[in-house]
Amino acid sequence: MDEEQALKAIRGEIDALTDDLVRVLNARAQCAIEVGKIKRATGATAMLYRADREADVLRRVRDFNPGPLSAETVVRIVREVMSACLALEQPLAVAYFGPAGTYTHAAAQKHFGSAAQFRPLPEIDDVIREVETDCAAFGVVPIENSLEGPINVSHDLLHASTLIVCGEVSLPIHHQLLSVAPKIADIRQVYAHSQALAQCRHWLDSHCSQANRIAASSNAEAARLVADKPDAAALAGTIAAELYHLPILASNIEDRADNTTRFLVLGKVPVPPTGDDLTTLVFSTHNRAGALSHALQALASAEISMSRLQSRPMRQGNWDYLFFVDLLGHQQDPHVAAALQELRNRTATFRILGSYPRAVF
């Protein structure tokens, strides 16, 4: 068999597999429609989106995947399929800290898939209010960055809100140099959020030293500003490049490759246990020596690991603090429930903000 015949045979197999894929995708969509019909027939009024069910499916896909596609790629594809199928029955409204094209937008899309109805809002408290008033089913807000630390306003608003933490998103932050300029040497201004400019300082010094650096309110806003400036560039993510039709002149130019931001998904419906969960809570202690150590011993004695401990001023008096904790396990797990009750007994104020599946990727 010559080369042309071999290619023709493989292309024929690709076409047949593509036809099979289309049939399977539509069969999957029909199953989603049937689920919706059954729920409505039995009087169920809750939303069709189930965070626990989605986490279970995506973990199974991740663990089953034989390759050659990476597990992360397969999970992303299946999440998009699930998002599209859900949209046939119940389009999901998701508010996020905008504007469009930000990393929070990318995080929301990573978690819910691109078929959700995304609503950018200018402030984090606007996102929370949108969910509290049922204008959106979920909200996505940043909570911490691996280089810059906690997002203080998110912690303060989360403590004041009645919303529940329903999920988490871990997003590697990769800055792209976006511009309509034909080459980097033509760039005279670089726009970005001040943090992005700082995180790419060494690369800019080495490759784009001729350009002035101009701070913008967000990287997405920077991308919007340079969309029609032939001598300007923006530092932003790939979602901004797509949104504003900007070519990527240089990829992943951040000085540190381990820059990651963690986001929380906020909603109103508690998430059942999945077997691989986190619980987020907040408490304050009595003002006496060793109070924090005494409180946390409730978790240590139960051999429950914390993945995060963050303090914030209570703003009700000098030197009084709230402590935000992420721990491994679900509040309904018997050993976790017992430890949380003991922790409650040892603290001045105590509230569980939510239990939710750990991010698949």
ABEGO torsion letter per residue (X at the ends): XBAAAAAAAAAAAAAAAAAAAAAAAAAAAAAAAAAAAAAAAAGBABBABBAAAAAAAAAAAAAABAOABBAAAAAAAAAAAAAAAAAAABBBBBBBBOBBGBAAAAAAAAAAEAABBBBBBABAAAAAAAAAAGABABBBBBABBAAAEBBAAAAAAAAABABBBABBBBBBBBBBBBBABABAAABABBBBBAAAAAAAAAAAAAAAAABBBBBBABAAAAAAAAAABAABBBBBBAAAAAAAGBBBABBGABABAABBBBBBBBBABBBBBAGBBBBBBBBBBBBBBGAAAAAAAAAAAAGBBBABBBBBBAGAEBGBBBBBBBBBEBAABAAAAAAAAAAAAABABBBBAEBBBBBAX
